Amino acid sequence: MNQGTNPRTRTDVLLLVAFCGFLFFDGLGAFGLVGADEPRYAQVAREMLDRSDWVTPTLQGKPWLEKPVLYYWQAMMAFRVEGVTDQAARLPAAFDAAMLVAAIYFFLRRFRPGSELDGALITASCAAVVGFARAAATDMPLAAAFAIALLAWYAWYESRGNISLAAFYIFLALGTLAKGPVAPALAALIIFLFVAVKRDWRALPRTLWIPGIALYFAVMLPWYIAVQLRNPEFFRVFILEHNFARFSEDVYHHRQPFWFYLPVFLLAMMPWTLVLILAIAERARLIWSEGKEKKAFSSAENSWQLFLLIWMLVPILFFSASQSKLPGYILPAVPAGALLVAGYLCSRRSETRPGEDPGEEKKFSPWFAAAHGVLCGLLIFAALAAASIAIHHRVLWGKATYVVAAMAAVFAIGITAVLLSRAGLRLLRPVTMIAVVVSVAAVIRFAAPVIDATQSARPIAESIQAFSREAVPIALYPFNRVREYGLEFYLNRASQPYESGNVPPAAHVLVAAQGTQSQVAQLVPGRRVSYLTSIPAQKVDLYWVGR
């Protein structure tokens, strides 16, 4: 690296650290773990740590074999350093997202200089990346490892350096430890299609590098062998039920229409959605025009753009064919979309059209400037209205909502005006990043307390602990899976649902739906039921049920 690049690199790195620190790490514990997956995964990691068992994931002391072990290992290390908290449970995803952004920056600096800061910041600011970087789940560990693996493979494809190919196999193994065989399956399909379109068949046998394959198995296989030896049902539960059955059947009631991932992906790319559409249209136009001249993909830049298109489309189409669909499944496609956007902006800044002064600032068309401004305004509006949406499950129009809409409109008009200025193209990334930062700050400041109060089991657990610091039994009526897993993590003990007939014989705290005291009394005849408190935000009452 020459001395002239050092100051700029340092500035870029400081900027990335600041943005990633805020977007991924700030306020990780602003609201408690939500949904069923977050507290369940965190509790599995806690149980593994308590037993010092790095092989078998367990929940309530029983093997929990739905997912591989990478997230659990990361959470266990975070718990050791920071203690068992919801913030520590989310640290693995935040760390993995930061690693992804760093990998993109250094890859682009080496192979596509000039677009490295765009690529890194655009990736970091995509809605899906910010969201899943703050979730205690396996989606970001898979997406980060998978994306770094593909970047390493393409680095090898351009440079033929064996270090890059070794990195490809190592990160592919980490992806397999994050979520299973989907990582090598998607990577193989993307690479095969890329090679097929390029008709560069010699790249396939060179990719199948024996030392690299050995590295893959050396990283991935020990845990798979160990967990199978300890738990003979692992192959059936994980491979057959949670991979093949999930894909071919709607086993867990996640059925969605075939086109489900199209709107999901467009939302995942916010606020860069419109720029991505322009980038894809521009790339398709170039492929068509150059294809007719029989020189498509002849240049290194065209090959890179082709690789990104295939990388982006394969996960979307692959999971669209699945009978079980969840939004996080297509997270591995988002970095490719972000890199397409970065490449498009870089090419727009560098291109000179006939009759155009090379030094003249490039402008956006009015329709694009207005549309992008509206998208950024909608993002800010959604963030500012998130608290109301969390309470009412819809936008409740009133005085406060109109004020929020007016603020978002002011942002939209301001961004539009900036994009229509002479420096519009150069300022696109900064003004869009401002919209992202404002949106994330609004969610942390205003929506997080409401989400915590309405969606997380943390307030219920805190109320229970306020009455008794001892580990008293906990029961639920009616059964609620989200509440069960949440209370299990925050109280570190299982909750017993009344519906299953598991009424604790000892005195216990009952978490019941509001207005069910008479029904509870019938379920525990002869036992004293004392009202403790209400949690109106979750429509829950707490009772003390005596012996």
C-alpha positions, 0 to 999 in steps of 0.5 A, a space after each residue: 500500500 502506498 503512502 498516498 492511500 493511507 490517510 484515505 483508508 484511515 478515514 474510511 475505516 473510522 467512518 465505517 467503525 462509526 456507522 457500524 458501531 451505531 447501526 449494529 451495536 448501539 442500543 442492542 438491549 433497548 428492547 428485550 428479546 422478541 418472538 419465539 426464536 430470539 429467546 429460544 436460541 439465547 437459552 440454548 446457548 446459555 444451557 450449553 454454557 452452563 454445562 460447558 458442552 460445545 457439542 449438543 444444543 439443548 433446551 430445557 435439558 433436552 437435545 434441540 437439534 433444529 440448527 447447527 452450532 455456530 450461533 450458539 458458540 458465538 453467544 456462549 463466548 459473548 455470555 462469558 465476556 458480558 454475562 447472560 443478557 439480551 444484549 450479549 445474545 444479539 452480539 454475534 449477529 452484530 459482530 458478523 454484520 460488521 465482519 461482512 462490511 469489513 470484508 466487502 470494503 477490503 475486497 472492493 479496495 483490492 479488486 474494484 478500487 473507488 467503490 469500496 466505501 460505497 459498497 461497505 456503507 450501502 451494505 451496512 445501511 440496507 434495512 435487512 442487514 440493520 435488522 438482522 444484525 440486531 437479532 439473536 438468530 442464525 440468519 446473519 451468521 449464515 449470510 455473513 459467512 456465505 457472502 465472505 465465502 463468495 467474495 473469496 471465491 471471486 477474488 480467487 477467480 480474478 487472481 488465482 491466489 490459493 489463499 483466497 480459495 482457502 478462505 472460500 472453503 473456510 467461510 463456506 464451512 462456517 456457513 455450514 456450521 451456521 445453518 447447514 447444507 444450504 450454504 454449500 448448495 447455494 454457493 455451488 449453484 451460483 458458481 456453476 451458473 456463473 461458469 456456465 454463462 461465461 463458458 469458462 468450464 476450466 474454473 470448475 475443476 480448479 475450484 475443486 481444490 483438494 487442500 481447500 476441500 480438506 480445509 472445509 471438512 476439517 472446519 465443518 465435519 468434527 462438530 457434525 460427527 460429534 453431535 451425531 455420535 452423541 445424538 443418533 436422531 440428529 440426522 433425521 431431525 436436522 437433515 431430513 426434517 429441518 432441511 429437506 422437509 422444510 423445503 418440500 413441505 409446509 411442515 411449520 405453517 410458513 406457507 407463502 405464495 411463490 412471489 413472496 420474496 419479491 416484495 420482501 427483497 425490495 423491502 430488505 434493500 430499503 432505502 436503496 431499492 430504486 437504485 437497485 432497480 436502475 442498476 439491474 435495468 442498466 446491467 440488463 441493457 448492457 448485457 443485451 447490447 453487448 450480447 448482440 455484438 458477441 462481447 458480453 462478459 468479456 471485460 472483468 467489470 462485466 464478469 463481476 456484475 454478472 456474478 453479482 446478478 446470479 448471486 442475488 437471484 439464486 437465493 431468491 428463486 431457490 427459496 421461492 420454490 420452497 414450501 416454507 418461507 420466512 423473510 430471513 431466508 433471502 438475507 444472503 442475497 442482500 449483499 449482492 444487491 448492495 454491491 450492484 448498487 455500489 457498482 452502478 453509482 461508481 460507473 455513473 460517476 465515472 462515465 462521460 456521455 457524448 457532448 458532456 464535460 468530463 468534469 461536470 457534476 452528474 445530475 439525477 432526473 427529477 423523477 428519480 430524485 423525487 422517488 428516492 426522496 419519497 422512499 427515504 421519507 417513507 423509511 423515516 415515517 415508518 421508524 417514527 410511527 413504529 411505536 404506534 404500529 407496535 401498539 395498534 398493529 397498524 398506522 393509527 392516524 391522529 395529530 401525532 401521526 400527521 406531525 410525523 408524516 409532515 416531518 418525513 415529508 420535509 426530509 423527502 423534499 430536502 433529499 429530493 432537492 439535494 439530488 437535483 443539485 449539481 452535486 446530486 450524484 456525489 451526495 446520494 450516499 451521504 443524504 441516504 445514510 442520514 435518512 438511515 441513521 435518523 430512522 435507526 435512532 428513531 426506532 431506538 429512542 421512541 419505538 424500542 420502549 414500546 416494543 419492549 413493553 408490548 412484545 417482549 417477555 422482559 417486563 413480565 419477568 421483571 414483574 415476577 422478580 419484583 414479587 419473588 427473587 426466589 426461583 418459584 415455578 411459573 405457569 401459563 394460561 393460556 399457552 403462548 409459545 412466544 411468552 414461554 420461550 421469553 420467560 424461560 430465558 429471562 427467568 432461566 426456568 421452564 414455564 408450565 402450561 395449564 392446558 397440558 395438565 402440568 399445573 405445578 403442585 407447589 405454589 407458583 406464579 401464573 401468567 394469565 390472560 386478562 379477565 380469566 381469574 374465574 377460569 383459573 380458579 376452576 382449573 385449580 379447585 381448592 387452591 387460593 388464587 391471589 391477584 398480584 398485578 396487571 401488565 396492560 400493554 400485554 393484556 396479562 395478569 399475574 396471580 399467585 396460586 397457593 398450594 
